[in-house]
Amino acid sequence: MRLGIHWIWAGIAGLAGGLVLLGYFVDFELMSQVQLSLMEVTALLASGALLLGLVNLVSVHIRKVGDQESDWPYSAVLVLTLLFTLVVGVGLGPDSGFMLAVFNSIQLPVEASLMALLSVTLIISGFRLLQRRSGWGSLVFVATVLIVLMVSAPWPGGDQGLLGELRAWLRAEIVQVLAVGGARGILIGVALGAIATGARVLLAVERPYGD
Amino acid sequence: MGIEGMTEIRCPMCGKENPPELEVCEFCGARLKPMDLSSQGAGEPEGRPKDSGDEPRESTPDWLARIRAQAEDESDREPETQSREDEPESPPQERGGTGGLLDRLGSYQPEEAPGPAAESRGRDLPEATMPESRDRADRDWRDQLEGAAAETGEAGLEGASREVPDWLKSFAEDSEGLEAEEVPPWLARIRAQQRRALQAEEEEAKEAAAGADEDWWEQAMQAEEGPSHDPEEPTPISPEPPDVPFEDTGALERDLAETADSPAFEFPESDLPREQVEGMPGAEPAQFPEAEEADLLPDEPAKPEETPAPEIEVGPFAESPPVEPMIPEGIQEEEPQEELPSTPPLILEGDESDEEEEIEDIDLGSIDLPQWLGELQDIQDSELEEEGAGQVDLEPAKLPSWLEAKRPLETIRPTAEVEPEEGQVVETSGPLAGLRGALSAEPIVAMPRHPTIGGKSLDISERQYARAEILQRMISEESEEVEATRRRRVAVPILRWIVSALLFFAVLVPVLYKGQIFAIPTRWPQELAPLVTMVEALPNDRPMLFVVDYDPGSAGEMERLAGPLLDHAILRGMPVVTLSSRPSGPALSEHLLSALNVPERLDHGDGYYDLGYLAGGQTGVHLFAASPRQAALRGFRPSGEESAASPWSTQILSDVEKLSDFAAVVVLSSGTESARNWVEQTGSRLGTRPLVMVLTTGISPVVRPYYEAQQPQVDGFLAGLRSAVTYEQVLGGSGMASRLWDAYGGGMWVAIGALSVGVAYGVAALALEGRRRGLGNA
């Protein structure tokens, strides 16, 4: 077996991961300090990675503009606005009144409008679901959506009466039992995946840092 | 014929003046003095073979003696005629008797025909150009003739040849008178040629008459009197001349004269053998050496197109078959031996005409060929006619200039240059031995050449290659099948517009409408009461940390959800500190505080503070949970206050060393990841401090397991607008959530209505389709 340089990186990654993981289970001051030190380095590297990502984003869109690729005007707008906010943010600071005004006047309404459009899109998709993909699965799906909406939506008569009780019961059973049961399964799956991935990285079976 | 007394003698052939002592023209070699063969019977020329015709010439017959005597008498009586006879350019009409007739026969020989026929008359070929061997033989032959002429003198048949009838004399006089008049040049030239020819033939006739054999003459006369033959029919040649006695020469001459004057006369082809015809006196055109070669081949009959009738006055004798001249036997035997070596081995283009003319001069019809050879000759003639008819005068092909330019040099074969005859090599071996100019195959076949097919690759430039690529692309595009592009139908999103309009109307009307459309929920959610209880139990001397980890798009919902809780904390007098693990979090925090009028109600740094952005994501959360002071180094200060001071030096955060120093951590999240991060990274660091999750309705099921566990990691849970409205009702007022309740209800019901219509439509469609299928199956 040839000992390559990738084993050095694998050893470093396994050692750092093991120390951080050990810090969760061992209540030892030195161990906690080592864990925090490693995580600070990680946070610092993450910030640098964010900056590199920003540079990469700018270069990609500048190339698209230079090559006149499809939708290059959007790339041009992105680059221009990014440079503008970067210059203003570095110059005036991210907490300046101008930057807040830009955020409150542009970014916040735009993203809120997108969320509103999402609601319209979902309604139309539900409307056409049975027409496009007819079947029992689609019918059950749409029926469930209708039921959840009806039990969640405010009624003109309020929650009073038997109907109110029925809606409350249905809402609790659907949202707090069925949905939570499904969510738990998702969370357990995510946890198992994270453990497996961590174990592979610690054992150098998977080397996201490269060979 | 003697011409003494004259200073110069005009050559009858070339017309040039020669000294009187010369026997032969010094220019053309033609004989100047006609040889009188009438006296040949008395003496033989030297060197003549004694075994050929000696006996007939030694014993002169009676009829010949009478003719000679008559000729001598007439020469004495007609001196003027004799003088005219001496005139070389005298027309043939001046001559009479048999000699005139024979002269006329000779005059219709093809004069214009070049080659041997012309040489026979000694006009075109000078003596200097003759081959040496031929020249030597000719001189011997001429010497013999001169010797014979000297012995015989001027007697003989000259007198007989001058016998001209009266009618012919008058015609000759008329001709002389016409010549005296002005004639056009072309006519003068024709007449001059005609005179020269006639003169030559006259001399030949004289010589022939002198040496004619009696039997041959009789046979010729009999042939003339016999039935006419087809000119095309070959004349049979008998090996030996028949021995026919000569009877009446005068009658024969008269018959010939009458026949010649008759316009409808067609000279019959003689049935006599070739040897007999050659021996005829009138058939021998001349005794010049140049005529020997021509005499070997029979003269071609005069062609009408070559000698126009009105100009030359071609008589009926023009159609007569050629008459072979009489040639001494010794010469006849010697000629083939001398001529064969001089035959060029290679016939070039220039010589082909001569050869063809020689071939044409040979009257094959006069040769008695075997039957099988005659059939073969007919077949060859028919093939030649077909080839001649099939030949088309095609112009040689020419390559276009552009193609000629692209033609590789290797493909151009060197042009084979035909060397002149002198430079051609005589074949020394093989079946072509002795031939000159035979094509040698070796220089062409063995010539090294480059292969002309596929020997080189195409050498093109980049530009040409690019053009070829474009052309190929164009061709390939043309051959490709183009799919019919569907014309995109301009579809108006009516459904979207309707749904959008309904939603907008359903949301806008409740906002504008001041009344309450949907009843405020009175039934508390299950998790609200513990939360309210928990907040009420929190210590108010410690700041409550609000983590703003939601997107700007979710700000509308999250601000309504966080509003009651934040109001509750402010109402309790708890300082509020905000933090965000998202880049847009600090601005959203400021927007949230502004929406709840916190800056107006609290002092910055004292009642509330914004720690700003916490970098590092999950790691940053872990660091902040482990050591808040080391993780958050700089606060978000929109007003510029306390810019130089650390956030941890403010009054609100001065007592915070660790996460558990906060009264509670409230995570405002619209995403499951950030909620889990805070749950997983801060659980062990919070100690007894509660962790509250304020979530949107969408992610609440994902986080609820942390809340509903036996050992919950989330201590408080607030999700959905219904809980917020209820919370506000608990707080005893109507907040932002309550104001959106009607709009929220309207939107929900529009969505319910749209989906219901869609489901009904889909179910109906499914039912109809199933019914159709059922009907179809039935």
Interface residues (C-beta under 8 A of the other chain):
Chain A: Y24 S32 Q35 L36 M39 E40 T42 A43 A46 S47 L50 P94 D95 S96 G97 M99 L100 F103 N104 Q107 L108 V110 E111 A112 L114 M115 S119 V120 L122 I123 I124 G126 F127 R128 L129 L130 Q131 S134 S138 L139 V142 A143 V145 L146 L149 M150 S152 A153 P154 W155 P156 G157 G158 D159 Q160 G164 A168 A172 V175 Q176 A179 V180 G182 A183 R184 I186 L187
Chain B: L495 R496 V499 S500 L503 I517 F518 A519 I520 P521 T522 R523 Q526 D551 P552 G553 S554 A555 G556 S584 P586 A587 L588 E590 H591 G612 Y613 A615 G616 G617 T619 G620 H622 L623 A626 S627 Q630 A631 F636 R637 P638 R676 S684 T697 S700 P701 V702 V703 R704 P705 E708 G720 R722 W741 D742 Y744 G745 G747 M748 W749 V750 A751 I752 A754 L755 S756 V757 G758 V759 Y761 G762 V763 A765 L766 E769
